[in-house]
Amino acid sequence: MAHGYTHPVPFRYDNKRAFAGKYLAFIVIPFCVPFIAAGYQLYKSGASSTA
């Protein structure tokens, strides 16, 4: 009872450029969110003096 070939990863990466873009977006966006939120909170409170 053969099941056939199973891929070792749960996604396809035939198009390497598309995979790289999606991977970077998946990694970079969640990393940047806390910094953007902290900057926004500082901006709202007037604590950041950029001028």
PQR file with spaces between the fields and no chain letter, atoms N, CA, C, O and H, PARSE charges and radii, in Angstrom:
ATOM       1  N    MET     1       0.836   -1.169    0.000 -0.4000 1.5000
ATOM       2  CA   MET     1       0.000    0.000    0.000 -0.0000 2.0000
ATOM       3  C    MET     1       0.895    1.253    0.000  0.5500 1.7000
ATOM       4  O    MET     1       1.206    1.796    1.060 -0.5500 1.4000
ATOM       5  N    ALA     2       1.292    1.689   -1.153 -0.4000 1.5000
ATOM       6  CA   ALA     2       2.185    2.836   -1.280 -0.0000 2.0000
ATOM       7  C    ALA     2       1.377    4.130   -1.287  0.5500 1.7000
ATOM       8  O    ALA     2       0.320    4.218   -1.911 -0.5500 1.4000
ATOM       9  H    ALA     2       1.040    1.248   -2.014  0.4000 1.0000
ATOM      10  N    HIS     3       1.883    5.101   -0.598 -0.4000 1.5000
ATOM      11  CA   HIS     3       1.209    6.388   -0.510 -0.0000 2.0000
ATOM      12  C    HIS     3       1.747    7.386   -1.518  0.5500 1.7000
ATOM      13  O    HIS     3       1.170    8.463   -1.672 -0.5500 1.4000
ATOM      14  H    HIS     3       2.742    5.029   -0.091  0.4000 1.0000
ATOM      15  N    GLY     4       2.806    7.074   -2.191 -0.4000 1.5000
ATOM      16  CA   GLY     4       3.389    8.003   -3.148 -0.0000 2.0000
ATOM      17  C    GLY     4       4.387    8.921   -2.474  0.5500 1.7000
ATOM      18  O    GLY     4       4.670    8.788   -1.284 -0.5500 1.4000
ATOM      19  H    GLY     4       3.275    6.200   -2.066  0.4000 1.0000
ATOM      20  N    TYR     5       4.913    9.849   -3.244 -0.4000 1.5000
ATOM      21  CA   TYR     5       5.931   10.756   -2.731 -0.0000 2.0000
ATOM      22  C    TYR     5       5.287   11.825   -1.854  0.5500 1.7000
ATOM      23  O    TYR     5       4.304   12.448   -2.255 -0.5500 1.4000
ATOM      24  H    TYR     5       4.682    9.957   -4.211  0.4000 1.0000
ATOM      25  N    THR     6       5.825   12.035   -0.684 -0.4000 1.5000
ATOM      26  CA   THR     6       5.372   13.118    0.180 -0.0000 2.0000
ATOM      27  C    THR     6       6.488   14.152    0.284  0.5500 1.7000
ATOM      28  O    THR     6       7.664   13.806    0.393 -0.5500 1.4000
ATOM      29  H    THR     6       6.624   11.528   -0.358  0.4000 1.0000
ATOM      30  N    HIS     7       6.110   15.399    0.248 -0.4000 1.5000
ATOM      31  CA   HIS     7       7.098   16.472    0.319 -0.0000 2.0000
ATOM      32  C    HIS     7       7.537   16.663    1.769  0.5500 1.7000
ATOM      33  O    HIS     7       6.720   16.525    2.680 -0.5500 1.4000
ATOM      34  H    HIS     7       5.154   15.680    0.159  0.4000 1.0000
ATOM      35  N    PRO     8       8.793   16.974    1.996 -0.5600 1.5000
ATOM      36  CA   PRO     8       9.268   17.147    3.363  0.2800 2.0000
ATOM      37  C    PRO     8       8.816   18.459    4.013  0.5500 1.7000
ATOM      38  O    PRO     8       8.956   18.617    5.226 -0.5500 1.4000
ATOM      39  N    VAL     9       8.282   19.394    3.236 -0.4000 1.5000
ATOM      40  CA   VAL     9       7.795   20.658    3.771 -0.0000 2.0000
ATOM      41  C    VAL     9       6.336   20.833    3.365  0.5500 1.7000
ATOM      42  O    VAL     9       5.932   20.337    2.313 -0.5500 1.4000
ATOM      43  H    VAL     9       8.168   19.266    2.251  0.4000 1.0000
ATOM      44  N    PRO    10       5.537   21.524    4.172 -0.5600 1.5000
ATOM      45  CA   PRO    10       4.102   21.652    3.880  0.2800 2.0000
ATOM      46  C    PRO    10       3.754   22.759    2.888  0.5500 1.7000
ATOM      47  O    PRO    10       2.602   23.190    2.840 -0.5500 1.4000
ATOM      48  N    PHE    11       4.709   23.226    2.101 -0.4000 1.5000
ATOM      49  CA   PHE    11       4.450   24.266    1.118 -0.0000 2.0000
ATOM      50  C    PHE    11       5.303   24.016   -0.107  0.5500 1.7000
ATOM      51  O    PHE    11       6.226   23.202   -0.087 -0.5500 1.4000
ATOM      52  H    PHE    11       5.645   22.876    2.140  0.4000 1.0000
ATOM      53  N    ARG    12       4.978   24.732   -1.179 -0.4000 1.5000
ATOM      54  CA   ARG    12       5.726   24.566   -2.425 -0.0000 2.0000
ATOM      55  C    ARG    12       6.593   25.792   -2.654  0.5500 1.7000
ATOM      56  O    ARG    12       6.181   26.915   -2.364 -0.5500 1.4000
ATOM      57  H    ARG    12       4.229   25.393   -1.196  0.4000 1.0000
ATOM      58  N    TYR    13       7.769   25.581   -3.164 -0.4000 1.5000
ATOM      59  CA   TYR    13       8.650   26.704   -3.479 -0.0000 2.0000
ATOM      60  C    TYR    13       9.262   26.511   -4.863  0.5500 1.7000
ATOM      61  O    TYR    13      10.477   26.583   -5.048 -0.5500 1.4000
ATOM      62  H    TYR    13       8.105   24.668   -3.399  0.4000 1.0000
ATOM      63  N    ASP    14       8.379   26.265   -5.825 -0.4000 1.5000
ATOM      64  CA   ASP    14       8.825   26.127   -7.210 -0.0000 2.0000
ATOM      65  C    ASP    14       9.341   27.459   -7.747  0.5500 1.7000
ATOM      66  O    ASP    14      10.376   27.503   -8.412 -0.5500 1.4000
ATOM      67  H    ASP    14       7.392   26.206   -5.675  0.4000 1.0000
ATOM      68  N    ASN    15       8.627   28.536   -7.461 -0.4000 1.5000
ATOM      69  CA   ASN    15       9.046   29.867   -7.876 -0.0000 2.0000
ATOM      70  C    ASN    15       9.869   30.467   -6.731  0.5500 1.7000
ATOM      71  O    ASN    15       9.315   30.895   -5.719 -0.5500 1.4000
ATOM      72  H    ASN    15       7.786   28.500   -6.921  0.4000 1.0000
ATOM      73  N    LYS    16      11.173   30.494   -6.899 -0.4000 1.5000
ATOM      74  CA   LYS    16      12.062   30.891   -5.804 -0.0000 2.0000
ATOM      75  C    LYS    16      11.904   32.364   -5.431  0.5500 1.7000
ATOM      76  O    LYS    16      12.018   32.717   -4.257 -0.5500 1.4000
ATOM      77  H    LYS    16      11.623   30.146   -7.722  0.4000 1.0000
ATOM      78  N    ARG    17      11.642   33.231   -6.421 -0.4000 1.5000
ATOM      79  CA   ARG    17      11.450   34.652   -6.121 -0.0000 2.0000
ATOM      80  C    ARG    17      10.195   34.871   -5.292  0.5500 1.7000
ATOM      81  O    ARG    17      10.222   35.612   -4.309 -0.5500 1.4000
ATOM      82  H    ARG    17      11.549   32.944   -7.374  0.4000 1.0000
ATOM      83  N    ALA    18       9.100   34.238   -5.675 -0.4000 1.5000
ATOM      84  CA   ALA    18       7.852   34.378   -4.928 -0.0000 2.0000
ATOM      85  C    ALA    18       8.010   33.818   -3.520  0.5500 1.7000
ATOM      86  O    ALA    18       7.525   34.409   -2.555 -0.5500 1.4000
ATOM      87  H    ALA    18       9.077   33.636   -6.473  0.4000 1.0000
ATOM      88  N    PHE    19       8.685   32.685   -3.402 -0.4000 1.5000
ATOM      89  CA   PHE    19       8.916   32.090   -2.088 -0.0000 2.0000
ATOM      90  C    PHE    19       9.752   33.022   -1.215  0.5500 1.7000
ATOM      91  O    PHE    19       9.447   33.194   -0.035 -0.5500 1.4000
ATOM      92  H    PHE    19       9.079   32.205   -4.186  0.4000 1.0000
ATOM      93  N    ALA    20      10.793   33.624   -1.773 -0.4000 1.5000
ATOM      94  CA   ALA    20      11.645   34.531   -1.006 -0.0000 2.0000
ATOM      95  C    ALA    20      10.857   35.749   -0.544  0.5500 1.7000
ATOM      96  O    ALA    20      11.000   36.185    0.599 -0.5500 1.4000
ATOM      97  H    ALA    20      11.041   33.484   -2.731  0.4000 1.0000
ATOM      98  N    GLY    21      10.030   36.299   -1.419 -0.4000 1.5000
ATOM      99  CA   GLY    21       9.222   37.452   -1.043 -0.0000 2.0000
ATOM     100  C    GLY    21       8.234   37.133    0.061  0.5500 1.7000
ATOM     101  O    GLY    21       8.092   37.898    1.015 -0.5500 1.4000
ATOM     102  H    GLY    21       9.913   35.945   -2.347  0.4000 1.0000
ATOM     103  N    LYS    22       7.558   36.017   -0.064 -0.4000 1.5000
ATOM     104  CA   LYS    22       6.585   35.622    0.960 -0.0000 2.0000
ATOM     105  C    LYS    22       7.279   35.295    2.274  0.5500 1.7000
ATOM     106  O    LYS    22       6.772   35.625    3.346 -0.5500 1.4000
ATOM     107  H    LYS    22       7.673   35.395   -0.839  0.4000 1.0000
ATOM     108  N    TYR    23       8.432   34.651    2.196 -0.4000 1.5000
ATOM     109  CA   TYR    23       9.173   34.299    3.399 -0.0000 2.0000
ATOM     110  C    TYR    23       9.633   35.561    4.125  0.5500 1.7000
ATOM     111  O    TYR    23       9.483   35.671    5.341 -0.5500 1.4000
ATOM     112  H    TYR    23       8.844   34.382    1.325  0.4000 1.0000
ATOM     113  N    LEU    24      10.190   36.508    3.379 -0.4000 1.5000
ATOM     114  CA   LEU    24      10.644   37.754    3.991 -0.0000 2.0000
ATOM     115  C    LEU    24       9.484   38.525    4.610  0.5500 1.7000
ATOM     116  O    LEU    24       9.608   39.059    5.712 -0.5500 1.4000
ATOM     117  H    LEU    24      10.312   36.419    2.391  0.4000 1.0000
ATOM     118  N    ALA    25       8.357   38.582    3.903 -0.4000 1.5000
ATOM     119  CA   ALA    25       7.187   39.261    4.448 -0.0000 2.0000
ATOM     120  C    ALA    25       6.713   38.562    5.725  0.5500 1.7000
ATOM     121  O    ALA    25       6.323   39.225    6.686 -0.5500 1.4000
ATOM     122  H    ALA    25       8.256   38.148    3.008  0.4000 1.0000
ATOM     123  N    PHE    26       6.746   37.249    5.737 -0.4000 1.5000
ATOM     124  CA   PHE    26       6.303   36.474    6.891 -0.0000 2.0000
ATOM     125  C    PHE    26       7.218   36.684    8.086  0.5500 1.7000
ATOM     126  O    PHE    26       6.759   36.643    9.228 -0.5500 1.4000
ATOM     127  H    PHE    26       7.063   36.711    4.957  0.4000 1.0000
ATOM     128  N    ILE    27       8.503   36.908    7.844 -0.4000 1.5000
ATOM     129  CA   ILE    27       9.470   37.081    8.923 -0.0000 2.0000
ATOM     130  C    ILE    27       9.590   38.555    9.338  0.5500 1.7000
ATOM     131  O    ILE    27       9.614   38.855   10.532 -0.5500 1.4000
ATOM     132  H    ILE    27       8.875   36.941    6.916  0.4000 1.0000
ATOM     133  N    VAL    28       9.665   39.470    8.373 -0.4000 1.5000
ATOM     134  CA   VAL    28       9.961   40.873    8.663 -0.0000 2.0000
ATOM     135  C    VAL    28       8.768   41.605    9.267  0.5500 1.7000
ATOM     136  O    VAL    28       8.936   42.365   10.221 -0.5500 1.4000
ATOM     137  H    VAL    28       9.646   39.227    7.404  0.4000 1.0000
ATOM     138  N    ILE    29       7.578   41.395    8.734 -0.4000 1.5000
ATOM     139  CA   ILE    29       6.412   42.149    9.221 -0.0000 2.0000
ATOM     140  C    ILE    29       6.141   41.883   10.703  0.5500 1.7000
ATOM     141  O    ILE    29       5.997   42.844   11.458 -0.5500 1.4000
ATOM     142  H    ILE    29       7.442   40.778    7.959  0.4000 1.0000
ATOM     143  N    PRO    30       6.066   40.638   11.155 -0.5600 1.5000
ATOM     144  CA   PRO    30       5.837   40.435   12.596  0.2800 2.0000
ATOM     145  C    PRO    30       6.975   40.984   13.461  0.5500 1.7000
ATOM     146  O    PRO    30       6.737   41.395   14.596 -0.5500 1.4000
ATOM     147  N    PHE    31       8.188   40.996   12.950 -0.4000 1.5000
ATOM     148  CA   PHE    31       9.313   41.528   13.716 -0.0000 2.0000
ATOM     149  C    PHE    31       9.188   43.040   13.892  0.5500 1.7000
ATOM     150  O    PHE    31       9.536   43.569   14.948 -0.5500 1.4000
ATOM     151  H    PHE    31       8.381   40.661   12.028  0.4000 1.0000
ATOM     152  N    CYS    32       8.698   43.735   12.876 -0.4000 1.5000
ATOM     153  CA   CYS    32       8.629   45.197   12.907 -0.0000 2.0000
ATOM     154  C    CYS    32       7.429   45.738   13.668  0.5500 1.7000
ATOM     155  O    CYS    32       7.464   46.882   14.122 -0.5500 1.4000
ATOM     156  H    CYS    32       8.416   43.306   12.018  0.4000 1.0000
ATOM     157  N    VAL    33       6.391   44.971   13.819 -0.4000 1.5000
ATOM     158  CA   VAL    33       5.156   45.465   14.434 -0.0000 2.0000
ATOM     159  C    VAL    33       5.384   46.039   15.841  0.5500 1.7000
ATOM     160  O    VAL    33       4.882   47.130   16.109 -0.5500 1.4000
ATOM     161  H    VAL    33       6.362   44.042   13.451  0.4000 1.0000
ATOM     162  N    PRO    34       6.100   45.384   16.748 -0.5600 1.5000
ATOM     163  CA   PRO    34       6.282   45.975   18.080  0.2800 2.0000
ATOM     164  C    PRO    34       7.041   47.306   18.048  0.5500 1.7000
ATOM     165  O    PRO    34       6.743   48.206   18.833 -0.5500 1.4000
ATOM     166  N    PHE    35       8.008   47.431   17.155 -0.4000 1.5000
ATOM     167  CA   PHE    35       8.758   48.677   17.070 -0.0000 2.0000
ATOM     168  C    PHE    35       7.894   49.809   16.526  0.5500 1.7000
ATOM     169  O    PHE    35       7.982   50.944   16.995 -0.5500 1.4000
ATOM     170  H    PHE    35       8.249   46.700   16.517  0.4000 1.0000
ATOM     171  N    ILE    36       7.069   49.502   15.550 -0.4000 1.5000
ATOM     172  CA   ILE    36       6.152   50.503   15.001 -0.0000 2.0000
ATOM     173  C    ILE    36       5.136   50.913   16.062  0.5500 1.7000
ATOM     174  O    ILE    36       4.833   52.098   16.204 -0.5500 1.4000
ATOM     175  H    ILE    36       6.997   48.580   15.169  0.4000 1.0000
ATOM     176  N    ALA    37       4.610   49.942   16.807 -0.4000 1.5000
ATOM     177  CA   ALA    37       3.642   50.244   17.858 -0.0000 2.0000
ATOM     178  C    ALA    37       4.273   51.096   18.958  0.5500 1.7000
ATOM     179  O    ALA    37       3.649   52.042   19.440 -0.5500 1.4000
ATOM     180  H    ALA    37       4.856   48.980   16.691  0.4000 1.0000
ATOM     181  N    ALA    38       5.480   50.776   19.351 -0.4000 1.5000
ATOM     182  CA   ALA    38       6.161   51.553   20.391 -0.0000 2.0000
ATOM     183  C    ALA    38       6.434   52.977   19.904  0.5500 1.7000
ATOM     184  O    ALA    38       6.250   53.937   20.651 -0.5500 1.4000
ATOM     185  H    ALA    38       5.987   50.008   18.960  0.4000 1.0000
ATOM     186  N    GLY    39       6.867   53.109   18.670 -0.4000 1.5000
ATOM     187  CA   GLY    39       7.095   54.442   18.111 -0.0000 2.0000
ATOM     188  C    GLY    39       5.820   55.256   18.042  0.5500 1.7000
ATOM     189  O    GLY    39       5.831   56.457   18.311 -0.5500 1.4000
ATOM     190  H    GLY    39       7.016   52.329   18.062  0.4000 1.0000
ATOM     191  N    TYR    40       4.727   54.613   17.686 -0.4000 1.5000
ATOM     192  CA   TYR    40       3.440   55.304   17.612 -0.0000 2.0000
ATOM     193  C    TYR    40       2.992   55.756   19.004  0.5500 1.7000
ATOM     194  O    TYR    40       2.495   56.870   19.172 -0.5500 1.4000
ATOM     195  H    TYR    40       4.718   53.637   17.467  0.4000 1.0000
ATOM     196  N    GLN    41       3.169   54.895   19.987 -0.4000 1.5000
ATOM     197  CA   GLN    41       2.791   55.270   21.353 -0.0000 2.0000
ATOM     198  C    GLN    41       3.645   56.425   21.856  0.5500 1.7000
ATOM     199  O    GLN    41       3.130   57.327   22.516 -0.5500 1.4000
ATOM     200  H    GLN    41       3.573   53.990   19.851  0.4000 1.0000
ATOM     201  N    LEU    42       4.932   56.413   21.557 -0.4000 1.5000
ATOM     202  CA   LEU    42       5.800   57.528   21.952 -0.0000 2.0000
ATOM     203  C    LEU    42       5.393   58.806   21.232  0.5500 1.7000
ATOM     204  O    LEU    42       5.411   59.888   21.820 -0.5500 1.4000
ATOM     205  H    LEU    42       5.350   55.680   21.021  0.4000 1.0000
ATOM     206  N    TYR    43       5.030   58.683   19.976 -0.4000 1.5000
ATOM     207  CA   TYR    43       4.591   59.843   19.201 -0.0000 2.0000
ATOM     208  C    TYR    43       3.309   60.431   19.791  0.5500 1.7000
ATOM     209  O    TYR    43       3.177   61.647   19.929 -0.5500 1.4000
ATOM     210  H    TYR    43       5.015   57.804   19.499  0.4000 1.0000
ATOM     211  N    LYS    44       2.367   59.549   20.138 -0.4000 1.5000
ATOM     212  CA   LYS    44       1.102   60.009   20.709 -0.0000 2.0000
ATOM     213  C    LYS    44       1.301   60.725   22.040  0.5500 1.7000
ATOM     214  O    LYS    44       0.626   61.716   22.322 -0.5500 1.4000
ATOM     215  H    LYS    44       2.474   58.561   20.026  0.4000 1.0000
ATOM     216  N    SER    45       2.218   60.231   22.852 -0.4000 1.5000
ATOM     217  CA   SER    45       2.424   60.824   24.181 -0.0000 2.0000
ATOM     218  C    SER    45       3.287   62.078   24.122  0.5500 1.7000
ATOM     219  O    SER    45       3.373   62.819   25.101 -0.5500 1.4000
ATOM     220  H    SER    45       2.766   59.427   22.623  0.4000 1.0000
ATOM     221  N    GLY    46       3.913   62.317   23.002 -0.4000 1.5000
ATOM     222  CA   GLY    46       4.775   63.487   22.867 -0.0000 2.0000
ATOM     223  C    GLY    46       6.156   63.256   23.452  0.5500 1.7000
ATOM     224  O    GLY    46       6.925   64.206   23.600 -0.5500 1.4000
ATOM     225  H    GLY    46       3.843   61.715   22.206  0.4000 1.0000
ATOM     226  N    ALA    47       6.478   62.051   23.780 -0.4000 1.5000
ATOM     227  CA   ALA    47       7.782   61.726   24.397 -0.0000 2.0000
ATOM     228  C    ALA    47       8.906   61.761   23.383  0.5500 1.7000
ATOM     229  O    ALA    47      10.050   62.043   23.741 -0.5500 1.4000
ATOM     230  H    ALA    47       5.853   61.280   23.661  0.4000 1.0000
ATOM     231  N    SER    48       8.610   61.483   22.139 -0.4000 1.5000
ATOM     232  CA   SER    48       9.683   61.481   21.138 -0.0000 2.0000
ATOM     233  C    SER    48       9.814   62.886   20.561  0.5500 1.7000
ATOM     234  O    SER    48       8.853   63.443   20.030 -0.5500 1.4000
ATOM     235  H    SER    48       7.682   61.254   21.848  0.4000 1.0000
ATOM     236  N    SER    49      10.994   63.440   20.670 -0.4000 1.5000
ATOM     237  CA   SER    49      11.216   64.778   20.131 -0.0000 2.0000
ATOM     238  C    SER    49      12.042   64.640   18.852  0.5500 1.7000
ATOM     239  O    SER    49      13.272   64.672   18.893 -0.5500 1.4000
ATOM     240  H    SER    49      11.774   62.987   21.102  0.4000 1.0000
ATOM     241  N    THR    50      11.364   64.489   17.728 -0.4000 1.5000
ATOM     242  CA   THR    50      12.060   64.336   16.459 -0.0000 2.0000
ATOM     243  C    THR    50      12.308   65.686   15.793  0.5500 1.7000
ATOM     244  O    THR    50      13.055   65.763   14.817 -0.5500 1.4000
ATOM     245  H    THR    50      10.365   64.464   17.695  0.4000 1.0000
ATOM     246  N    ALA    51      11.702   66.735   16.299 -0.4000 1.5000
ATOM     247  CA   ALA    51      11.868   68.053   15.668 -0.0000 2.0000
ATOM     248  C    ALA    51      12.854   68.912   16.409  0.5500 1.7000
ATOM     249  O    ALA    51      13.106   70.049   16.009 -0.5500 1.4000
ATOM     250  H    ALA    51      11.096   66.673   17.092  0.4000 1.0000
